[in-house]
Amino acid sequence: MWGKVSSAGAVLGQIAKSVGMTEAAYEACIDDQKGLEALNARTAQHDKDGVDSTPTFFVNGKRHEAPLTLAEVAQALRAPRKS
């Protein structure tokens, strides 16, 4: 889908439509300045934390990267919290 596109917005609009989003709802998302600011703040925090792949989880301040088994996730969640 991304091959050689002239407009990322057009491709994103197609994706939005394919999952049932109306054009008005899509445009509202694209024009949402507060949403953009929140996304930029999260991206900056991810950069600060060194997140460079997904999924990356932080549990009790410890970084965990994929691939994780369900048992590894459960173990991380059960680990004692550091004060």
C-alpha positions as CSV (number, residue, x, y, z in Angstrom):
1,M,0.0,0.0,0.0
2,W,2.8,2.5,0.8
3,G,5.0,1.6,-2.3
4,K,5.1,4.8,-4.2
5,V,2.4,7.1,-3.0
6,S,2.1,10.8,-3.8
7,S,0.1,11.5,-0.7
8,A,0.3,9.8,2.7
9,G,-2.9,11.6,3.6
10,A,-4.8,9.8,0.8
11,V,-3.5,6.4,1.9
12,L,-4.4,7.2,5.6
13,G,-7.8,8.3,4.4
14,Q,-8.3,5.0,2.6
15,I,-7.2,3.0,5.7
16,A,-9.7,5.1,7.9
17,K,-12.5,4.4,5.4
18,S,-11.7,0.7,5.4
19,V,-12.2,0.5,9.1
20,G,-15.5,2.3,9.0
21,M,-14.4,5.9,9.8
22,T,-16.3,8.6,8.1
23,E,-14.5,11.3,6.1
24,A,-15.7,13.9,8.6
25,A,-14.3,11.9,11.6
26,Y,-11.0,11.4,9.7
27,E,-10.7,15.1,8.9
28,A,-11.4,15.9,12.6
29,C,-8.6,13.7,13.6
30,I,-6.2,15.2,11.1
31,D,-7.1,18.7,12.2
32,D,-6.9,18.0,16.0
33,Q,-4.1,20.3,17.2
34,K,-4.3,19.1,20.8
35,G,-4.1,15.5,19.6
36,L,-1.0,16.4,17.5
37,E,0.6,18.0,20.5
38,A,-0.1,15.0,22.7
39,L,1.3,12.7,20.1
40,N,4.5,14.8,19.7
41,A,4.9,14.8,23.5
42,R,4.7,11.0,23.7
43,T,7.1,10.7,20.8
44,A,9.6,13.0,22.6
45,Q,9.2,10.9,25.7
46,H,9.8,7.7,23.7
47,D,13.0,9.3,22.3
48,K,14.1,10.3,25.7
49,D,13.5,6.7,27.0
50,G,15.4,5.2,24.0
51,V,12.3,3.4,22.6
52,D,13.2,2.5,19.0
53,S,10.9,-0.5,18.4
54,T,7.5,-1.8,19.2
55,P,6.3,-3.2,21.3
56,T,8.4,-1.9,24.1
57,F,7.0,-2.1,27.6
58,F,8.1,-0.5,30.9
59,V,7.0,-2.4,34.0
60,N,8.0,-0.8,37.3
61,G,10.6,1.2,35.5
62,K,12.2,-1.7,33.8
63,R,12.3,-1.9,30.0
64,H,11.1,-5.0,28.2
65,E,11.3,-5.5,24.4
66,A,9.6,-7.9,22.1
67,P,9.5,-10.8,21.6
68,L,8.1,-11.6,25.0
69,T,6.2,-14.7,25.9
70,L,3.1,-14.4,28.0
71,A,5.1,-16.1,30.9
72,E,7.7,-13.3,30.7
73,V,5.1,-10.6,30.8
74,A,3.5,-12.3,33.8
75,Q,6.9,-12.6,35.5
76,A,7.6,-8.8,34.9
77,L,4.2,-7.9,36.4
78,R,4.7,-10.1,39.5
79,A,8.2,-8.7,40.1
80,P,8.5,-6.6,43.3
81,R,8.2,-2.9,42.7
82,K,11.3,-0.9,43.5
83,S,10.7,2.2,45.7
